[in-house]
Amino acid sequence: MSDYDDAIRLDAGDGAGRRTGTFSEDWMIGNAVNGGFVMATGLTALGQHLATDPAEQTAHSDPVVMSAYFMTASAPGPFAVTTEVMRCGRKLSTGQVSVSQAGPDGEPIERMRAIASFGNLEHVDTLKQSTPPDLPPPERCVSADEAPPEFLATMRFLERLDLRLDPATAGWALGKPSMKGQIRGWLRVHDREPDTTLLMMALDSLPPVAFDLGILGWTPTLEFTGHIRRRPAPGWLRVSLSSENVGGGMMEEDASIWDSTGALVAQSRQLCGVRISSGRNG
Amino acid sequence: MSDYDDAIRLDAGDGAGRRTGTFSEDWMIGNAVNGGFVMATGLTALGQHLATDPAEQTAHSDPVVMSAYFMTASAPGPFAVTTEVMRCGRKLSTGQVSVSQAGPDGEPIERMRAIASFGNLEHVDTLKQSTPPDLPPPERCVSADEAPPEFLATMRFLERLDLRLDPATAGWALGKPSMKGQIRGWLRVHDREPDTTLLMMALDSLPPVAFDLGILGWTPTLEFTGHIRRRPAPGWLRVSLSSENVGGGMMEEDASIWDSTGALVAQSRQLCGVRISSGRNG
């Protein structure tokens, strides 16, 4: 069993719509569990609930779209995930999921709430798709392994990934952001081929695109919506991030992912908070 | 009172989180109430609930982000809207909203469920923004008034708007789509200047971008997420739609809106279902 499959495993709770699990420190980014991993956990729970729902007539085993709102940061340790099936249709089944953890007084604190639809992406025709970016081969890209050890110690999530950034969009790591608002690279999860649930995490796995705009502070995800468009082929994923609009303490981050065959498999847009350092503002 | 303000008026229901209203035929598009109008209705209810919530400390009067899932089409007639306040934070307050209508047996059928966050967009700085599209002046664009009367009779929503499409992206109306997947135009609501709630509707008010790809069938919105970034100045809005990825019976539609000063005020991405006619497939 891969690290990812082990970490995302859920225990049955009391009732069809309640499961429990434990967030591992291995999937932390800074002081919080990676938001993409929290989303993949929520999708796993909702998928398991749907699979046992009597109204679910068809094999809607692939997440197709998810919109997640992050209220508070997830911490390592136990969590509960509650799910509700809203509608089972012919093409899509839709439900809601909430991840919570006990606060200091034992009362549950909601970390993330999301609505998501599942469908079946087994046979997908393509009428039009955006072109995958030209990237140098992975061995000529910048690996996270090259980052300073003291940085990596706070970004344990990066150890779960093989991430190779296009040198043209990694200048921020050397203090020279391109200021274009673009980050591109190759991505794999160690010991695990991608599937449609893992793609939702992959959409939120690269460094924040804010870094390429010289914004190095924390950019918390407020809302994240991902569309999964195809089951990915095994191998490297190509991920491209961009942002066009920064202002009012917020920015959008758009992500697209192509699989090893060059097929567009997922895309997302998230709204992030932006804290501009006083040095930049002043 | 403008037609829009009259149509979106809600009656207090029993309890803080329940309101009722009536969808008018005037806001229908085809056989359903326009989805953007349903979203604006949901935002209005959630905004009213937040304004009276004791946990709400600050004036979070502007919708900032909304993710809506459409389960069934809304019909003219009475509806109920239930709201839940999830979290009141310093910068954002987040809640959930559900719009339902009574089915043939009197049981409620959920039309739309959404999560949304409110904030305050009174003072917004701009660090980076996408460039508004170059459009011919409104008087040299194609007005919906020029469409055949039998078409307009099924699109009553269009009578509420002053919509002027760039001739370069209106060829589909004459059977000559550009096949680029782009529609651009000027938009106003009659007798009403835009505000941040109205912008959410405006993001879903143009003809489907699918038309410019030669896809003239119904493209139902499955999921819609809009980001409101600024309070709009009075006057014309410039709206630009695009789509890059069509396949597997689905497509995304991205929208951006700039106000009369050229400021980016809103953007959205939605996932639509696509029914390709057998003529095109065969």
Interface residues (C-beta under 8 A of the other chain):
Chain A: V64 V65 S67 Y69 M71 T72 M86 R87 G89 K91 L92 T94 Q96 E110 R113 A114 I115 S117 L121 V124 D125 T126 L127 K128 Q129 S130 G181 L213 L222 E223 T225 H227 R229 R230 S243 E244 N245 V246 G247 G248 G249 M250 M251 E252 L264 Q267 R269 L271 G273 I276
Chain B: V64 V65 S67 Y69 M71 T72 M86 R87 G89 K91 L92 T94 Q96 E110 R113 A114 I115 S117 L121 V124 D125 T126 L127 K128 Q129 S130 G181 L213 L222 E223 T225 H227 R229 R230 S243 E244 N245 V246 G247 G248 G249 M250 M251 E252 L264 Q267 R269 L271 G273 I276
